[in-house]
Amino acid sequence: MISPCHSGMNYKQRKEMIAKFNALQIQAVVFDFDGVLADSVPIKDDALESLVEMEMPGKGPQARVLWNQTRGIFRRERIKMIFREVLGIALENDPLDRLVARYKDSIYQRTLFAPPIAGSLEYLQSWPLIPSYVVSAAPQEEVVEIIQGRDIHRFFRGIFGGPTKKESLLAEVIRREQCQARELLFIGDSDSDHRAAVAVGASFLGVVATGCPNPFPPDCRIVADLTGLADIVADWWNSVSV
């Protein structure tokens, strides 16, 4: 973790931050990656549509719809499902492996350099007192490589990916931090993220970019980006129903 002494704060600012931290009930923050830390969702949507179009022209838009409806599910399972449901192709392991590899090759560099979601870097750089984690449905090795390549790995106590289900990963973070489930805040952008948080009893903040449909239930708190996230975390229990 990074000491607040290294974030450009004077003594008064550090003292105020520590006092605020001592009053917090959120003890750990977990971020999804795509659409929460990086504006990479369109990159992956376009890549999937292109992958399907190469196999069966004209089916890309239909595949994209199902792809978006299954966000948060491990990539291999999603691609297999889309080829079965949209193209009527039951993929065996070898052709599925080749498609997954082609998909990864088409997104890796662009995801590495995708713009950060507004406010995400500001939070990570200036609010180091609460441990942060990443929980993604992307393959474990890949999400670690991407986050290291973006040079933000130092901000996280742990980086976790698929194929382990998100609810299991959230439960592991709760165990590591030895906190109550509701003291963990999971920030995600898909209905599956919300369901994973509910499954373990964690708090949840949804990210819904401006102009995008809201996939969350009416009682779920949402933001357009992570601007002002430190204040949201600090004031969490004053702004949501307990």
N, C-alpha and C positions, 0 to 999 in steps of 0.2 A: 504494500500500500504506500501511497505518497503522503508524506507529512504535509499539513497545511503550512508549515514554515517555508515550504518550497513553492508555494503557489502565489507569491507576490502579496501576501496579506501582512498588514502591520499587526502589532500586538493586540490592539483593540479588536480588530476584525477576527483574529484567531480566537480570542477569548469569547466573543459573541458566537462564533461558530461552535465552539466546544460546548457552550451553555445550551445552544439549540440542540446539539446532538444528544446531550444528556437528557433532554426532555422528550426525545423521539420515542415512538413506539414501533416505527419501521426500522428493523435491524439489518435488513439486507435487501438489495434491489437486484432483480434478475431481468435481463434484457433478452428478448428475441433479437435476431440479427437483421434479416431482410425486412425492410419497412419500418424498423425501429431504430437501428443504429446506422444503417446504410440505405440509400434510396435505390435499392437493387431489385425490387419486385418487378418493374417493367422489363428489366434485362432478362430475367428468368422467364417471364411470361412470353416475351418475344422468341426466346430460344426454344421453348416448348412448341410454340405454334410452328416455327420453322422446321423443327424435327418431324412433326406430324405431316406437314405439307410435303416434305421430301419423300415420305412413305406413301401418302395418298393425297394428292392435290385436292384442295377444296374442303378438307376436313379440319384445317387448322383453327378457324374461328370456333367451331363447336368444341374442339379439344381444349381451347383456351378457357371456355366457360367452365368446363368440368375441372380443369386445373385450378382455377380460382376458387372453386367450391371445395376443394380438398387441400387447401393450404394448411400447413402445420403437420401434414403427414409425411413420413419419410419418402424421399425422392423416388427410390426404386419402386416402392409400392404404388406411388402415384402414376408413374409412367406405365407400369404394367396394367393398372386399372384403366387408364385412358386408352391404351391400345385395344384392350378388351371391349370397353364400353362404346367407344367412338368408332374404331376401325374394325371391330369384330375379329381382332387377332389375339389369340392366346399365346403369349410369348413364352418360349422356353428360356432356360437360364442363360445360355450362350448369346442368343440375339438380344435378350434384355440387357445383358452386361455391355454389349457393344453400343446399344442405344444410350444407356446411362453414361458411358464414357464419352460418346459424342456430345451429349448434352453438357457434361462438365467442361469439355474442351471449349465449347462455344460461349460459356459464361464466365470462366475463371478470371481472365484478365480484366474483363469489364466490371465484374463484381469487385475485384481488388481496388479499382479506381473509381467506384461509384461514389457520388457525393454523400457526405454524412447527412443524416436527418438533422434539421435545424435544432440547435440546443443540446445535441447529444455530446459533442466534444466539450462544450462549455461545462456541462454537468460533470463529466468524467475528470476534467482538468481542475475543477475548483471545489469539488465536494467529495473529498477523499475519506471522510470519516466513517461512512457506511460502506461495508464491503459490497462490491458489484460482481455479478456473474453474467455469463452468456449461456442461454439454453436455446438451441436451434434444432430444427428438423433436418438441416443440412448434415451431410456425413461428418462425423467427429473430426477426422484428420483434415478435411477440407476447411471446415470452419476455423480450426486452429490456424491453419496456414494463411487463410485470408486475414484473420485478425492480426496475426503477426506481421503480415505483409503491409497492413495499413498502419502498423506501428502503434496500436492501441492496446496490445496484450498486457502491457504493464499496469493497466487500470483495473484488471480483473483478477479476482482471487481464484476463479475457475472458469473454464470454457468447455462447454459440453454440447455434443451433437448426437445425431442419429447413429444407429437405428434405435437406440434406447428411447422409449416414449417420454414425452415431456413431463408427464405427471410423476414418473419415476425419478427424473432428474431434479424436479422441484423438491420432491421428498428428500432427496440426497442433500440438497443445499440446506434445507431445514435441519436435517440431522447434523450437518457440519457446523452450522452456526449455533446450534442448540437454542433455537428461538421457537416461539409459538408459531404455528402456521400462518396466522393472520399478520404476524410481524414481518413476513416476507412479502414484498411487493413485486409482482411479475408484470412486466410491461410488454404487451404483444399487440399484433395487428390482425389477428384472425380469430374466428370463433373457436377454433381448436385450442388456441392459446388460452382463451377465457375458460373453456371447459377443463383444461388441465389445471388451472388455478383453482377452480371450484372443487375439483376432485380431491385436492390436498388441503383445501381450506385457506389458501393464500389470498392476499389482497390482489386486486387487478386493476390496471390502468390500460385502456385501449387507445391505440393510435389509429386515427382515421384521417388520412390526408384530405385536404380540401378538395371537394368535388367527387370524392369516392363514396360509394355506398357504405353505410354503417352496418357491420355484421353482428353487432352486439345487442344484447337485450336492453330495454329502456332504462333499467336501473344501473347500468354500467357506466362509470365515469370515463369520458373520452377526451382526447386532446388531438389537435391537428399535427403537432410535432412536439419536441421535447424542450421548447423554450420555457425557461423558468422552472425546470423540473426540481431543482433543489428546494424551492419554496413549496411546490406541490408535495414533495416527500415530507418536508418539515411540518406541514400543516394538514397531513393526510386525515387524521382522525377528527379534525374540526370541520372537514369538508365532505365527509361521507357518512352515511348512516351506519352505525355500529350494530 
